[in-house]
Amino acid sequence: MREVASMYGTVVAVFLVILVAALQGSAPPESSLPYRVPLDPQGTMELSWNVSYTQETIHFELLVRGLQAGVLFGMSDRGELQNADVVVLWTDGDHAYFADAWTDAKGQVHLDAQQDYQLLWAHRTPDGLALLFRRPFSTCDPKDYLIEDGTVHLVYGILEQPLRSLEAINASSLRTGLQRVQLLKPELPEPALPPDTRTMEVRAPHVLIPDQETTYWCHMAELPRGFARHHIVMYEPIVSEGNEALVHHMEVFQCSAEFESFPHFSGPCDSKMKPERLNYCRHVLAAWALGAKAFYYPEEAGLAFGGPGSSRYLRLEVHYHNPLRMEGRRDSSGIRLYYTATLRRFDAGIMELGLVYTPVMAIPPGETDFVLTGYCTDKCTQLALPPAGIHIFASQLHTHLTGRRVVTVLARGGRERQIVNQDNHYSPHFQEIRMLKKVVTVYPGDVLITSCAYNTEDRERATVGGFGILEEMCVNYIHYYPQTQLELCKSAVDAGFLQKYFHLVNRFNSEDVCTCPQASVPQQFASVPWNSFDREVLKALYGFAPISMHCNKSTAVRFQGEWDLQPLPEIASRLPEPTPHCPAHTGHGPAGPTVVSIAGGKG
Amino acid sequence: MREVASMYGTVVAVFLVILVAALQGSAPPESSLPYRVPLDPQGTMELSWNVSYTQETIHFELLVRGLQAGVLFGMSDRGELQNADVVVLWTDGDHAYFADAWTDAKGQVHLDAQQDYQLLWAHRTPDGLALLFRRPFSTCDPKDYLIEDGTVHLVYGILEQPLRSLEAINASSLRTGLQRVQLLKPELPEPALPPDTRTMEVRAPHVLIPDQETTYWCHMAELPRGFARHHIVMYEPIVSEGNEALVHHMEVFQCSAEFESFPHFSGPCDSKMKPERLNYCRHVLAAWALGAKAFYYPEEAGLAFGGPGSSRYLRLEVHYHNPLRMEGRRDSSGIRLYYTATLRRFDAGIMELGLVYTPVMAIPPGETDFVLTGYCTDKCTQLALPPAGIHIFASQLHTHLTGRRVVTVLARGGRERQIVNQDNHYSPHFQEIRMLKKVVTVYPGDVLITSCAYNTEDRERATVGGFGILEEMCVNYIHYYPQTQLELCKSAVDAGFLQKYFHLVNRFNSEDVCTCPQASVPQQFASVPWNSFDREVLKALYGFAPISMHCNKSTAVRFQGEWDLQPLPEIASRLPEPTPHCPAHTGHGPAGPTVVSIAGGKG
């Protein structure tokens, strides 16, 4: 192995420093790649990138420490190395090559007929080999991944030995992995912070990171006694140096004001030692996930905390992701809150859209793409929103383990108008609060439709809605201002119509299944023999039956009105599917692999 | 107008004879364009073409008589001039141009960013201007039409005045039209005809073509008395000169042997004078439609006619399409049968696949793409087919007015294996017998699945299955050998399960609709309130409920066995969607319109 590595080093040294001037002109200086994530748990590969919305192009810089015979890097639907869109840097022992490639359903690598990743330069730096390349969001090559808003599953693989050709690679025989990021970050101007801005750090107390793959660490913090009402105007992550690849996401929750005090605790969230009362610390103050930068509130709004009616207690939750089970690592990561005593014009609020947590909304087993939809109806927004409307500026999508896609659409006058937030590669393991690229204003009478697609291929029984980790949710937490009394605007199918469904399932299936009304809804779903008819009719029911609305001031208090047996909102016109822009085929791209000339360093 | 035409003539004369040698090298001589159709009813535009399956490319030659300021020619989903893929030849008064373009949903013409039609030459000939150009079957440009097997709707438009630019054209303001053809003709070797081949012409008797848009002309013919059993081995169209644009399709039927004789008749098929008995002349001997060439039987088979047990009476049906209501045209078109007394090894047979003609199979109103499916089950093929199987060599797809797509797929062992015949742009106005590109062998135990997609957007009530022109069918007449006793292998949903459906429709809809079992099935369908639930559940029913099979020796005689309440064939794996091959983007194509240099003639 060492032999190979040194051979490769020699090979690299042989290359002349040939920089293609025309290409280099379009390469941004390194400092203009504002986003960065480690790709692998050791942090040997690191990706930086920027986004040009005018050119619809991303510049990637891939830094590879301790390069062996090459690397694969790319994107795929859900992080698998099969059917992935990749670039490959490899050596045959004599030369180094760079090419746009793809992997088939078996992981076999193939050269792409259309070369859409353009190598701008390769540099030997003190940290390792740095490759700069760019790619359009959309290439219109069916072998390429379409880069969209929302989660992107980055994949990588490490080549340990020189290869005769690209086609000799099968990704399944490599050391590979995935990293989830939002590539298309919004490019919003950062609002100026008020002059009296102060900061507060909520950090893990020099925690010894457990040597297990997944740890959720819970740590209680406290606001000073007599801490007055303030507005949080910004927050940013603090990640302990060296732990960049281990700290996956962090959230700061405020506890419920109904309890005078909360016990101190610092330990794994699933510890038996964790006091029960910590379950009442669920109001999100701040959330960060890998790859995210600082979160700024809009200039006219802030998130209120402190003061009367607000708990002094905060809970920090840090998700450590330690697949290599490294031992002895200490961590003091956390979140730095920026807040002001000069309250801004508006309080920001958080509202829950989507489905009520009830078993009447269920997903049959063995489905690859089953969609459930929750509504916030015109009747509810009419009653609860101010005449000037509310402005949604950020959104956090939420499902449990089987969620695969989430979208919220705004409709007005029976027509879909705009997408509030959408993630076509949603992962329950990557739930960021995302700033919207464009603030969405919702007026009284508007309808908000939240749909989630689930994959239950590996389940043998129906997955019902509920709080349990093996049950499902479909929620969009929208961050908006000015704050209103409306905390929850969600729906579920009418329970009586669901009983009609169970009745007809009984009638159509010759077996005598217990779908009797004495049974609980989960029991009834468990006894459905899931043939194509039962599946299709359940879909038809959810698309037709009246709904029960939760139009609530808080979890328990509804706005006044009749909320049962409400008609489904009628949507006469849907938003068209976006048609990706294909870059003009200028014919200037290489038709095959590029020989890589590596500049700088001693090789 | 004359002024414009002459100006254009002058313009053309100005051009030098510049032939791009590199391109001309790949242009086939005119004689190698074997297929030809007139595009417009006057026959002023004529299209010839050939097909290269190795290059996946078509060469088109468009002949334009009496050219004015230019023409549009192209393809669209169903013959509309909106959302069409077109080439445009136009003049701005100074130069002539040729470009790949597309029309939007309003008919507005736009230059295509990717130029996929390649002009090879333009020639002035004694008949008019001839343009030779080529296009790949598939371009992977989303604005381009994908040329597939089956019907292609060709469209044209005539430009009467010079234009500043392409973008000044709106197709809705032009004289336009459509012509249906099968572009991708199979390239089969023509089997040699036996030395004793004789011919027989079945022709219209110098008919005066009525001056109405559509006429089906019925003409009775007779085989000589004592005409022995022969095999038809080939047939070809005879189209009276000058009527090429008027004769749309022709069929020769043999009458039923159960009647001794049939009255002579020659007149419109819908005439009140037509004898009732002619309805018993329905056994197809030969069928031709516009653009088709001679039909050859495979070397080892022929279609038997003559001899004992076979009627001497034939019915010729000619469809005249006369949208310009031209008067005084006479026609003697017909079909020339080539037959031999030396019987070939196998009799060819015709079998009906698809749906039984029964109202239990229905399409809700207002559907754009509702699919009904008929099965020929393993149980039936097991019983009726010889161990060595049967060989399907041709197929004629059939629906009534709302049919839009038809496909038959062969499945074996629960897996779809191959497509027997498919038409994604099927039109009930263009029902050819098509030779299959590849003979399909069906073994005992195989399953044949025939699906038809319907568009009932303009209907207000459900369309039920049946014989009536406003009812629907879903049929594939397959031509095969060796002939077996199996004439019909079709299915329909079980009637009892349909009654369960009507019952649940009643239960879910608060209105008290009459879906009582005393009513007839068409009445029951007529009383369904077609909401999304009723539609989706009907689909689910057709995809789930057991079927009643017609596995018949003739229309009335079933093979022995239990054919009711049969399970739907289980298909575990479907054929993958074909992924079109995208031509490599060599970057050699023009980025915009080509200036046209017209060679030959005096201008």
Interface residues (C-beta under 8 A of the other chain):
Chain A: A113 Q114 C140 D141 P142 F497 K500 H503 L504 R507 F508 N531 S532 F533 R535 E536 V537 K539 A540 L541 G543 F544 A545 T579 C582 A584 H585 T586 G587 H588 A591
Chain B: A113 Q114 C140 D141 P142 F497 K500 H503 L504 R507 F508 N531 S532 F533 R535 E536 V537 K539 A540 L541 G543 F544 A545 T579 C582 A584 H585 T586 G587 H588 A591
